[in-house]
Amino acid sequence: MSFDLTIRGTLVLPEGPVENAWVAVSAGKIAAIGTGEMPAAAEHFDAGPDLVIPGVIDGQTHACSYGGLPGIRSTTASAIAGGVTTIVDMPYDNPDPLNTVARLDDKVAAVREHAHCDVALYGTIMPGQATDEIGPLIEKGVVAFKISTFESSPTRFPRIASEQILATFSALAETPIPLGVHNEDQEIVRAYIAAAKAAGRDGIEAHSESRPPAAEMAATAQFLELGAAADAHAHIVHLTTARGFQLVDNYLNDGYRATGELCVHYLWFDPEVDGAELGARMKVNPPIRPGQTDALWGEILAGRVAFVSSDHSSWPIDNKFTPSIFEAGAGVPGLETLLPAFYTAADKRDLDAASITVEQLCERPARFFGLWPQKGAIKLGADADFVILSKTAQVWDSAKAHDALNWSPFDGREFTVTVARTYLGGTLAFDGETVLNKPGSGQYVGRGTSHWFE
């Protein structure tokens, strides 16, 4: 039997890394895995000592928050260059969020026209909206829903009131679909921002203090309790402290469906260390907290982090050039830095960086969003999405990024690995320098039958 493609290298399989192993591809799927002599194939690639890992699944991106639905093109080009073969995109699109089947259809059409990688989608609800669109959106493949307890925009990113959150949980209770939340208490944050402004404090050091952990924990606790009351899956899409993950774990131990997610920038930056250099370039919401990195790694190693994502934001750098931190846009680009940044952080802690990277960036998000076993692992029958990860150090230079943004808080940071190649469905999509596949190469990926609480 002859295959379409074989790749040899150190394969990072579900059971761990295997040196001098090979994977064979037929019709875009993994058809064989082995060691020793490679079988016949139309194309061979020998990665030598480099790692061969599954394509990364970035479980939190905002492709269309600035450029609208066409923003999928540059975002997914950046994804492919970063070894991300599937993004799970948030619903807060410009100018209208994805809260109806009609808007889902429009976004799926944009994926088919623009996407360089596969795309799964979140849905949302708007203030006062009935729950009757939830079922049809699930039937058409939406993998999760998200709402916010804080209003960043009355139209694109609104606050959803508590009674509507409970109604949404109730509508989702008989399904495996998670409801995610942007978890900040609006009254606390607005009062603290007003106090900081009145005191003339307007630098990055005031950002975390103006959106204190109490605001994050209050919103988190209320959301978890509403989810428990409805017996639905409550998911916190970004927690910034170890206490947040432990709070989630309390609900899980009580028998409720509860999960918490971590974003990679919380593992890298600290406002007391990096604030003077980066300023608004490191502004995200909820804020990066001082002194939390070690504790957050403890939560990963304890198994309390569902998965790690980028929370990629497609805002241009001009959005950061404001006199006050409070007027600067929140969010950072992250698709090309998620994989090398997470791997490097694990590597520097002398962890099994290859295995923990595959667990947190591939397997866990695949299971969470119902994409398993189609994605998330090098195993028979799975999609032939691969990353060749070279243990070649690099200093990140966002001027060379493929995201049309070309700025990053990671500029000048050294990573211990480099994405050398990305394959999507068995086809070379990135050669280490250039995105080779065309817009429209990616597919809309609907939710399958797997779920987190099987």
KOLMI-889890 format. One record per atom (N, C-alpha, C): x, y, z. Coordinates in pm, whole numbers, plus 50000, padded with zeros to 5 digits. Layout:
<nodes>
XYZ;...
</nodes>
This chain:
<nodes>
500854988050000;500005000050000;500885012450000;500525022249918;501245034949912;500365045949970;501015054750045;500305065750111;500545078850037;499785089050074;499985102350016;501225109250074;501465107250203;502525114450274;503005106050391;504305106050413;504865100950539;505775111450598;505745112450732;506605121650806;507315113750914;508635115450922;509415108951026;509965119651121;510015116251248;510595125151348;510335119351485;510405127951588;510015123851722;508525126851737;507705116551719;506265118351726;505825119351872;505035129651902;504485131052037;503085124952034;503015112352073;501775104652071;501045106152205;499795101652213;499085102752341;499825096452458;500595085852432;501345079352540;502715085652564;503095095652483;504365102552503;505205102852377;506365109752381;507215110952263;507855097552224;507915094952093;508575083052039;509565087651933;510845085351957;511875089551862;511895080551739;512325086551629;512515079251504;511265071251466;510135077751477;508855071751440;508305078751318;507295072851257;506705078951138;505185078251143;504565087551071;503115087851055;502825088650906;501825081050860;501455080650719;500045085950700;499835092650588;498585099750561;497975094850431;496655092950435;495875090350313;494595098550320;494295105550211;493055113450200;492835122650319;493915128850366;493805138750472;493685133250612;493765119850627;493615113550757;494875105550791;495105103550920;496215095150964;495845080550939;496645073950855;496325060350812;497215049850875;498405053750922;499315044050984;500335051551068;500815044951174;501845050251262;502805038851291;504105041551286;505025030651312;506435035451338;507345026051352;508775028651366;509505020251262;510795023251246;511575015851148;511425021851009;511485013450907;511455018150770;510095024250736;510135035950670;508885042350630;508275035150511;506945034150505;506295027950390;506335037050268;505975031550154;505955039350030;504905050350038;505255061849981;504325073149979;504695082349864;503735090149821;503985099849714;504925110849759;504935113749891;505775124449944;506305120050080;507585122750104;508205119750232;508775132650290;508735133750424;509475144450491;510125138550615;511415140650625;512175135950741;512485147950830;511855148350946;512055159451039;513275157551127;513985146351110;515175143851191;514825143351339;515545150651423;515265150251567;514105159151609;513545166851516;512485176151552;511225168951599;510435176051678;509175170651728;508105171351620;507265161251615;506065161351532;504885160451627;504115171151637;503005171651731;501695173651655;500565170851718;499295173851652;499145188951630;498345192651532;498045206751514;497405212551640;497835224551677;497325231151797;495895235751774;495085234951878;493725240351878;493715252151974;493565264051921;493495276052005;492035278352042;491725275952168;490335276052212;489735289552239;490465300452212;489905313752236;490585324052146;489895327752038;490405338051947;489305347951914;489715359951873;488785370451832;489205375151692;488845367251591;489305370051455;488615382051393;487375384651435;486545394251363;486155406351447;486895408651557;486525419551648;486855433251591;487795433851498;488175446751439;487805447451291;488265437951212;488085438551067;486825431851015;485925427851106;484725421051060;485045406951011;484085400850943;484245386850901;485465384750811;485845394050723;487065391950644;488335390950729;488265395150857;489415393850946;489845379550967;488965370050931;489315355850941;490545352850857;490735360050746;491845356850655;493195358750721;493485370650772;494805373050830;494965365650962;493885364451039;493975357251166;494365342651145;493725336251048;494015321951027;495335319850955;495795329550878;497155328650823;498175328850937;497945337551036;498815338051152;498735324951230;497545319351239;497385306551310;498245295751247;498135294151116;498905283851046;500405285851067;500855298351063;502275301151086;502705298151229;501735297951320;502035294951460;501805280451497;501505271851398;501255257851428;499845255151478;498975265051466;497575263551507;496765259651385;496215247651386;495465242751270;493955244051287;493505247051410;492085249651436;491985261051536;491185271151503;490845281451601;489395279651642;489115283051767;487745283451817;487435298251839;486645303851748;486525318451745;485325323351826;485575333951899;484565340051983;483495347151900;482325349651957;481205354651877;481115369751864;482045377251926;481885391751933;482465398551810;481785396451698;482265401351570;481865415951548;482595422651462;482315436351425;481525436451293;480325442251286;479675450251391;478685442651477;478355430151442;477285422951511;477765409451562;477395405751684;477805392751737;477045381251671;477605369251689;476995357251632;475945351951731;474695356451713;473625352451805;472415346651734;472495344751602;471395339051525;471945329451421;471075321051369;471475311851263;471905319551139;471235330551109;471595338550991;473035343551003;473415348251122;474785353151141;475785341651142;475365330151191;476225318351181;476475314851036;475425315050956;475575311850814;476535321650746;476445334350782;477355344350723;478795341650763;479005337750889;480375335350934;480935322550874;480105312350860;480565300050796;480955302850651;480175311250582;480515314950445;481845322250441;482105330750541;483375337950547;484525328350573;484305318250658;485335308050681;485685301150550;484675297350475;484905290050350;485595298750245;485445311750255;486095320750161;487505324550205;487705326550335;488925332950383;489885324250463;489415313450524;490195306850629;491365298750575;492525300450638;493715292250611;493765279950701;493065280150813;493025268750904;491565265350931;491325254250999;489955250551035;489445259851145;488135261551148;487515271151240;486285264851305;486245264751437;485055261451514;484535274451576;483265274751611;482665287651646;481875287151777;482045297751855;481185300951967;479955308551915;478845307251988;477685315951969;477465324052095;476515333552090;476195341552207;474705345052205;474285352152306;472945357852310;473085372752337;472055380352300;472045394652325;471075397852439;471235409452503;470325412852613;468855412052570;468065404952649;466645403652621;466295393252516;467275386952455;466995377052351;466445364152413;465415358652352;464885345852397;465885334752367;465635323252424;466555311952409;466235303252289;465295307352204;464855298552096;465875296751984;466905305251976;467955303351875;469035293551921;469065290352050;470145282052103;470135268152040;468985261652037;468895248351978;469315247851833;468775256651746;469205256751606;470685259551587;471275268051671;472715270651660;473515258051695;473075250851797;473745238351833;473625228251719;472435227351661;472225217951551;473135220851432;473495233551415;474375237351304;475845237351344;476165232051462;477555229151494;478275238351588;477615248851642;478295257551737;478825249151854;480075251351893;480725242751991;480545247552135;480175260352154;480015265952287;479305279452274;478875284752388;478305298252393;479115306452493;479075319552475;479775328452567;478945340952590;478975345552716;478365358352750;479345366052837;478985378352873;479845386452958;479025392453072;479655393553188;479035400753299;479485415253304;480265419353203;480755433153194;480495438253053;479995450353043;479695456152911;480875464152858;481515458752755;482555466352685;481965474452571;480865469552516;480135476352409;478675472252422;477735481652412;476325478052428;475795469452314;476485469652200;476015462052084;476895449952055;478215451852053;479095440952014;479505432152132;479615437752251;480095430252368;479285434752490;477995431052497;477125436252603;477175427952732;476665433652836;476485426552964;475155419152961;475175406753008;473965398753017;473565397953164;472305401053193;471825401353331;471695387253387;471665386553519;471715373653588;470545364653553;469325370253543;468185361653513;468275355753373;468895363253280;469075358053145;470185347453141;471215349153222;472245338853232;471635325753281;470785326653384;470145314653437;469245308153332;468515316253257;467655310653151;468495303853044;469655309553012;470535303452911;471105290352962;471545290253087;472005277653147;470895267053141;469675271053171;468565261553171;468335255853032;468505264252929;468335259652791;469435250052749;470605251152813;471755242752777;471895230452867;471085229452971;471315219653076;471285205253026;470445202252928;470345188552877;471335185752765;472245194852741;473235193352635;474635193052695;475645188752618;477035189552665;477695203052636;476915212652587;477485225352541;477805234452660;479055239152672;479395248352781;478925262552752;478625269652859;478405284052853;479595290652919;480355298652842;481525305552893;481185319752933;482035325553015;481775339053063;483055347253068;482925359953027;483935370053061;483555374753201;484415372053298;484055371953439;484585383953516;483905395453503;484235407153583;482945413753629;482905417553756;481745424353813;481745439053769;480715442953699;480695456253637;480695467453739;479925466153846;479825476953943;481155479354013;481825468654052;483125470154119;484135476654025;484225471553901;485225476753808;484985491453778;483755495153750;483495509153716;483785518453833;483475514053954;483765522354072;485265523754094;486005513054077;487445513554098;488155521553988;487675520453865;488255528653758;488025543453787;486825546853829;486515560853861;487425565953972;487665557754072;488535561954182;489965563754135;490455554854049;491815556153998;491965568753914;490985571553831;491035583753749;491025596153838;490185596053940;490095607654030;491415610054102;492165599054124;493455600254193;494585603354096;494285604453966;495305607553867;496205595853834;495765583753863;496565571853834;496115566353700;497015566353601;496585562453466;497595553553393;498535547353466;499525538453404;499125523853416;499945515253359;499645500953357;499565495353499;500285501353593;500265496253730;498895497953794;498095507453741;496755509653795;495725500353734;496095493353626;495095485453554;494595473653638;495515465653692;495085454253772;494325458653896;494815469553958;494145474354080;492735479354050;492525484753932;491205490253898;490215479453858;490725467553829;489865456053800;490315444753894;490065446254023;490715437954124;490265423354119;491065414554179;490645400554185;489255398654246;488855407354336;487515406254395;486425407254289;486625416054190;485645417454083;485585404753999;486745399053974;486805386553897;486185374953975;486505373854103;485995362754183;484495363854208;484005376154228;482565377954251;481775373554129;482215377654011;481525373653888;481655358653865;482825353253894;483065338853877;482155330753968;482095334454094;481305326854191;479815327354156;479325338854118;477905339854082;477595331353959;478475331853860;478265324253737;478275309153766;479225304753847;479295290553881;478045286053956;477535294554043;476345290854119;475105290454030;475015299453933;473895298953838;473975286353754;475185282753710;475355270353635;474975258253718;475355258253846;475015247053934;473505246153954;472855257553968;471405257453989;470665251153871;471205253153750;470575247453630;471155233853593;472175229453664;472885217053633;473425217253490;474055228353455;474645230153322;476155231953335;476845231953221;478305233253220;478695248053220;479275252553330;479755266353345;481255266753321;481665275353228;483085276053193;483575290453207;484675292153281;485295305353298;486405306453195;486295315853101;487185315652985;488565321553014;488715328753124;490065332953163;490085335953313;490875328153383;491115330353525;492545334953543;492765344353634;494075350553647;494775347153778;494095339953867;494685336453996;494455321654026;495305316154109;495125302254151;493815300454225;493415310354302;492145309154376;490975307154280;491005313254164;489935311454068;489775296854027;490885290353997;490815276253958;490395267454075;490795271054195;490385263254311;488895264854339;488355276754313;486925278854327;486155270254228;486605269954105;485985261254004;486045246754050;487185242854104;487365228954146;486425225254260;486095234754345;485125232054452;483775227754393;483335234654289;482075231154224;482175217554156;483305215154094;483505202154029;483445190954133;484075192954247;484075182854351;482695180854413;481855191054405;480475189954453;479555183154351;480125179354236;479345172054138;478775180254025;479185192954015;478675201653909;479665202253793;479125205753677;479975207153558;480575221253558;481845222053589;482525234953599;483945233553550;484415243153471;485775243153417;486315257353413;487645258353411;488305271253401;489465270553303;489675281053231;490665282053122;491725292253159;492915290253105;494035299353129;494585304152996;494985316652991;495585322352869;497095323652890;497855321852781;499295320252794;499975332952845;499405344652820;500085356852866;500115357853019;499185351153087;499215351153233;500385342953287;500975334753203;502135326553243;503465333353211;503415344653144;504655351053097;504925364753159;503885372453180;504095386553214;503635389653356;504205400553408;503885405353542;503965420653536;502905427653576;502965442253563;504065448753644;504475442353754;505545448053834;506915446053771;507015436053683;508285433053615;508315439053475;507215437853402;507185441453260;506415454253231;505715459753330;504845471053305;505555483353251;506735486453307;507435498453263;507825497453116;508195485553071;508595483652932;507385483052838;506365475852879;505285472652785;504105482152794;503815487452911;502655496352925;501385489852871;500645497152789;499365492252737;499515480152647;500735477452600;500935465552516;500645452552591;500615453052724;500275441052800;498905442352866;498105451852822;496765453452880;495815442952824;495295434752911;494245425152878;493225425552991;492035420652963;491005419553066;490505405153075;490385399653198;490865405053325;492375407353321;492875416053407;494285419953397;495265408853434;496475410353385;497595401953430;497945406453572;497955397053663;498165400253805;499645399253843;500085407253937;501465405853985;501635393154067;502775386554048;503175375654135;502365362954125;501725360354012;500835348754001;501415337153918;502505339253848;502965329353751;503215315653814;503945315253923;504255302353986;502985295154031;502075302654090;500845296654139;499995291354024;499975298253912;499205293653797;499795280953739;501125279953737;501735267353693;501365255953789;501235259153915;500805249054010;499415243853977;498545252653929;497185248453891;497205239553767;498085242653671;498215233953554;498655219953597;499695219453680;500245206553720;499285198753810;498395205853879;497395199253962;496195194353882;496145197653752;495055193053667;493805201453675;493885213353734;492695221553749;492475231453635;493395232053539;493245240653421;492705232153307;491565236053252;490965228053144;491895227753023;492375239252981;493335240352870;493865254552868;494875256852784;495505270052771;495245275252630;494895288052621;494565294352493;495335307452479;495145314152364;495845326752340;494995339052372;493665338052361;492785349852366;493245360352265;493675355452146;494175364352041;493165375352011;493635387652010;492815399151975;493375405651849;492485409251758;492935414451629;492975429751624;493195436051739;493275450651742;494645455551695;494675466151613;495955472051571;496635479351686;497925481751673;498705487851778;498225502051810;497655509051711;497155522551737;496145522851850;495475511651871;494495510451977;495115511752116;496445510352123;497155511152251;497735524952278;497775533452176;498425546552190;497425556752245;497215556552375;496285565652439;496965572152559;496515583952599;497155590552713;496995582852843;495885575652858;495595568452981;495405553652953;495815545353048;495625530953034;494145527353022;493285535653077;491855532453079;491195534552943;491825542252857;491295543952722;491915534252621;493015528052657;493685518552567;492845506052550;492885500452430;492165488052404;492785476452482;491925466952519;492375454952589;492525443552490;493585435852507;493815424252421;495145425052350;495685413352316;496985412552249;496915401852140;497715403452032;497825392551935;498505380552000;498185368351953;498795357152020;498865344151944;498375343751821;498295330951751;499665325151714;500615333651681;501935328451643;502855326551762;502425331151879;503265329751998;502715319552099;501475315252084;500885305852179;501735293352196;502045286552087;502785274052095;504215276052144;505025284652082;506395285952133;506465291852273;505535300752308;505565306752442;505225296452548;504195288452524;503825278452624;504905267852637;505385262852524;506445252652528;507665257952604;508075270152572;509255276052635;509065277352786;507895282052827;507635283752970;507705270353043;507165259752979;507255246353040;508695241353041;509395243852931;510775239452917;511665245753024;511465258553049;512285265553147;512025260953290;510915253953310;510615248353441;511025233653451;511765229153349;512265215453346;511135205153349;510015208653287;508905199453273;509075191553143;508265181253124;508215174252996;507425183152901;508145192652842;507475203352766;506685197952649;507205187852579;506495182552463;505155176652503;505145168452606;503905161752647;502885171452705;503345180752790;502395190052852;501855199952749;502675203252649;502195212052542;501095205152462;501305192852424;500285185452349;499025183652434;499195181152562;498025179452649;497205192352657;497875203752683;497165216252709;496715223452582;497455222052473;497145229652352;496475221252243;496455208252260;495895199552155;494775190652209;495165181252296;494185171152340;493055177252423;493375185152523;492325190352610;491335199452537;491775209052455;490765216952382;489965208652284;490565198352224;489805189752133;488675182852209;488975177552324;487945170952404;486895180952450;487345192652492;486435202652548;485385207152445;485835209652323;484945215252222;484285204652133;484395191852171;483735181552094;484395178451962;485695181051950;486435178551827;487235165451833;487215158751946;487915146251968;487055134651918;487635124351856;489055121951827;489475126451688;488635134351623;488995139451490;490265147951497;490395155351608;491545164151625;492125162251764;493345167351783;493935167551916;494995157251945;495185147451855;496185137051881;496645130851750;497855125651752;498345117451641;497885103251669;496765099651607;496205086351626;495465082351499;495285069451479;494675064451356;493285070351336;493025074951213;491725080251179;491555095051203;492475101251277;492375115551306;492775123851184;492385136651186;492815145751080;494335146751080;494905147350959;496365147950945;496845162350960;496615167851079;497075181351114;498315179851201;499455184951155;500715183051225;501495196251233;502355196851334;503335207551346;504715201251361;505665205651279;507065202051299;507665212951386;508005209251508;508485218751607;509975216551629;510745226151583;512205225151590;512705230951722;513665223951782;514285229151905;515385238951870;514995248651788;515865259551747;515395272151816;516245278151896;515855290251969;515605301751873;514725310551913;514435322551833;514105334051926;514355346051879;513905358151947;512715363351868;511565364551934;510355367851861;510415382151806;510085383251678;510045396051608;508705396851535;507775404551590;506425405051534;506375412251400;507465418951363;507485425051229;507395414351121;507755402051157;507705390951061;506435382551075;505525386751161;504305379051184;503395379751063;502455370451057;501555369150942;500135373850975;500005382051081;498675385551131;498165399151084;498945406351003;498605419850955;498565430051070;499015426151189;499065435051305;500495439251334;501395429351338;502845431551349;503245439151474;502615435551584;503085439951715;502755428851814;503485428751927;503265418152025;503965421752155;503365418352268;504085419952395;505265410352406;505305400052320;506405390352323;507615394852242;507555406452177;508705411152100;509965411252187;511045405252131;512315404852203;512445393552302;511345385852324;511435374352414;512025362452339;512825354852410;513445343152347;512615330652372;512315323552264;511635310752272;512655299652244;512435288152304;513385277152286;513025268252167;511895270852103;511465262951987;510965272251877;510905266651756;510435273851638;509525264651557;508415270051510;507545262451421;508225261751284;508615249451245;509335247551120;508395244251004;507295237351032;506325233850930;504955231850995;503905234550918;502535231450960;501825224450845;501185213350878;500375205850781;498905206650822;498045209350727;496595209250748;495985198750657;495395188450718;494795177850639;495785170750549;497025169550597;498055162550520;498715170850413;498375183650402;498955192450301;499825202950370;501025205150317;501915215150374;501295228950359;501065235450473;500415248550473;501375259750509;502475256550579;503475266550620;504835259650620;505815265950556;507135259650541;508195265450633;507765272950734;508705279250825;508955293850794;508615297950673;508755311950632;507465317550575;506805309550491;505685314450411;504455305850433;503295312350446;502025305050447;501725301050303;501675287950278;501585282850142;500155279950097;499285276750193;497935273350147;497125286050118;496025284450051;495235295750003;494065298650097;493575310950098;492345313650171;491235304250123;490485298950218;489465289050184;489945274750200;491245272850232;491745259350258;491195253750389;490895262550482;490335258150609;488865255050597;488355247350691;486955243250691;486275247450820;484955249350811;484145250950931;484005237250997;484325236651126;484295223951199;483195224851305;482165216751289;481095216451388;481425207151502;480675208651610;480895200351729;480475185951700;481315176651746;480985162451733;480285157351858;480475144751887;479745138451997;480515137752127;481815140252124;482585139552249;482325151952334;482475150452464;482395162152550;483205159952677;483415170852751;484345170952863;483945161652975;482645160653000;482165153153115;481585139553077;482195132952978;481755119752938;481935109853052;
</nodes>
